[in-house]
Amino acid sequence: MLTPVSLTCLVALTTGLHIRAEYAKQYTQIYCFKPLTTGLIILLASLSFGLDNSYSLWVILGLFCSMLGDCFLMLKSERFIAGLVSFFLAHCAYIMAFSTRFDVFGHWTQLSMLLAVGLLVYHYLWPEIEGLRSAVAAYILSIVLMGWCAFLAFFATPNTQTLMMVLGAVAFMISDATLAVNKFRVPFPAATAVIMLTYFSAQWLIASSI
């Protein structure tokens, strides 16, 4: 019988197998384990579906958009823009989910700090993203707003659920920043492990917050 604990163990296993396949350039295994891991996380989220229909629906929609983005980005003939759009939509879905947990916008200092980090990353990427600057700017804005909404939910109701939202949002930011630096500026050997560990951790945390 599938339980949150057993699914979490499976997610950890398939994450490890995917990272191993990435370093070994085993593309058949990559095509298998990457969407499988996200699929298991969707299944984990679905176990709690109905406890809060609105929040659950937005989170699961975000996970499906993420799975679509995974598929675009793992292809040999990488569809970067299609993947970027898919994850942009995923962040929009997470924004909608987190927004069900607070009523008033505020904490502008936190938003300013997140925007400052986003602008620093954007400035660093600027020389290498000619032709993608508008798309990357929109994406950075979406993940900044997603993180801000997670913090607003936590400040409104500090509990385990909203803490998972915040940790998930922060992990997503680390994953995306690492991916961008590795892709556009300074490729480094540990990047794949950092990107995938933080990415799947982010999705697991957000799914577990239902």
Secondary structure, DSSP 8 states (H G I E B T S, - for coil): ---HHHHHHHHHHHHHHHHHHHHHT-HHHHHHHHHHHHHHHHHHHHHTTTSSHHHHHHHHHHHHHHHHHHHHHHSSS--HHHHHHHHHHHHHHHHHHHHTT-SS---HHHHHHHHHHHHHHHHHHGGG-TTTHHHHHHHHHHHHHHHHHHHHHHHHS-SHHHHHHHHHHHHHHHHHHHHHIIIII---TTHHHHHHHHHHHHHHHHHHT-
